[in-house]
Amino acid sequence: MTTARAALIGDTAITILAERGMRGLTHRAVDESADLPSGSTSNLARTRAALLELALARLAELEEAQLAAQIHRAAPPGPDLLAGLADVMAESVHQAITVDRNHAIARYELALEATRRPELRKVYDEIGRRFRDPAIALLTAAGSSDPVRHGRQVVAFGEGMLFDAVVGAGTTPSLSDLKAAFAEFLNGILSH
């Protein structure tokens, strides 16, 4: 996002996606919810596809900032790296479940829409790489024998925990439950 207006429109689109679903997201709905003059959203994102891409880009920007802050706090390479990784992943999923729940719901809406829109799928996949690459780098530092495969598995494990808590039939796990789950998972994949 390069402007405050684009951030506002992106944030509003995310909220609408979470609250009303894909059908509720329109240019007019964003203008009204953001208290912007009629046509403001259309001036920035002329088509529905552009609006979806803007929402996805803003969502990625917010999630990357949150993840970068958590990775920055992770333990440096060494004997505590595995515990630090488990903590970072658990904190990220816990925040997504408890604080940023609307972001997760909006992302699921966009993920489903990307299965029907090749142009959005391309953007979605590219953004996904920006999250998998740090996981691969961290697992490389942790001594993974196959960091690419393990990075995908860690991301999938975290996504599964998030999905189950936010839109599945699961309960909301505590931070300590998530830390234990990630520690067990990481120990399992890194012990081979």
N, C-alpha and C positions, 0 to 999 in steps of 0.2 A: 504494500500500500504506500502510495507516495503522498497522499493528501489526507487531511482530516476529514474531508467530505467522503472520500472513498472508504476510509475506515468506518465512518458512521454508517454508510450504506451497507458495507460488509457486515458490521456488527448487527445491524437491524435485520438483514437477510438471514443471518444465523439464528437470531431469536425467532423470527417468523417460521423458519424451517422446523425448529424444535417445537414450537407451540401449535402450528397449524398444518405442518407437513408440506410436501412439495406442491400440492394444489393451491395452498394458501399463499405461496410466494409469487407475488406479482409486483410489477414496477409501482403500481398505485399503492399497494399495501405497504411497500417500503417507504414511499413518500409520506403516507399518512402516519405510520408508526414512528418514523424518525422526525415527524413534524417539519418536513421539508416542503418547499413549494412544489406544486404539481409539475411533473416532468423532470424533476431533478435527477431521479434515478435513471430515467431514460437518457438523459444527457451524458451520463457517465457510462452506462451499460445499455446500449441501444436495443439489444436483442435478449431474449430469455437465456440463450446460451451464454452471452456475455455476463448476465447477472449471476448465473450459476457459477461461472468461472471466477467472478469477483468474490462471491461468498466463499468458495473453496480456497482461493488465495488468501483471503483474510483469516479463515479458519486455520490454515497451515501456518500463517504468520504468528498467530496467537499460540498455537500448540508448540511451534518451534521455540519461541521465546521461553515458554514454560519448561520445556524439556532441556534447553540449553542451560538454564539456571540450575536445574537439578543435576545435570551432568557435571557442571562446574563444581558442585559441592561433593561429587563422588570422591571416593578414596583414590589416591594416586596409585599407579601400578606398583604392585608389591603384594605382600601376603594378605592385605585387607581389600584388595581389588574386588574379589568375588562378593564379599559382604557389601561393599560400596555399590556394586552393580545391582544387587538384589534390592538394596535400599532405594536407589534411584528409580528402578522400574516399579517397585511397590508404591513409592510416593507419587509417581506419575499416574499410575492407574487409580490410586486412591483419590487424587485430586480430580481426575476426570469423572469419577463416580460421584464424589460428594460436592465439589465446587463447580466444576465445568460440565455438569451433566448435559446442559443444553448443547454444548459443543459436540459431545458424543452423539447425541440424537441427530443433530444437523448433519454430522459427518456420515451417519448411516443413511440418512435421506439422500445425500449426495452420492454415496457409494452405489446405492440402488439405481439412482438415475443414470449414473455412469455406465451401468450395464446396458442401457438402452440408447445412449448417446456416445458414439465413438469419439467425437471431439472432446467431450468431458472425460471420457475414459483415459485419453492420452494425457490430459492435465492431471487427473487423479493419480495415475500411475507414476508420473514424473514426481509429483509431490511425495508420494509414498516412498520413493527412493531416498528422498532427503531425510526420512526417518529411519530407514533400514541401514543406510550407510554408517551413521554413528553407532548403531548396535553392532555392526560388523567390526568397526574399529575397536570398540570396547572389548568385544569377544576375542579379537586378535591379541590385544594387550593381556587378556586373561589367560592366553595360552590355548585357545580353541584349536583343535586339529582340523576343523572345517568351518571357519568363521562365517562364510557366506550362508551355508546351510543352517548353522546354529543361529545366526542373526535373524534369518527368516522365521525360525522356530520360536525364538524369544519374542519377536514381534507378534507372531500368531498366538502365542500363549497369552501375552498381555491383552491382545484384542479379544480373545475368548473370555478372559476374566471380566473385561470391561463390558462386553456384550451381555454376558450372563447377568451381571449386576444391574445394568441400565435397562435393557429391553427383554431379557430372558426371564426365566423362572427362578433365578437365583436370589439370594439375599445380598445385602450390602456387606461385604467383608470388611473387617477392621484393618487398619494399617498393619498391625502385627500379624494378622492372618495372611495378608498379601506379602509381607516380608518373608514369612516362613515359606509360602508357596513358591516365590521366586528363588529363594535360596535353595530349596529342594530341586527345583527345575534346573537351575544353573549347575548345581553340583552333579545332577544326573547327566546333563549333556557334556559337561567338561571333564567328566571322569573317564570318558572313553577315548 
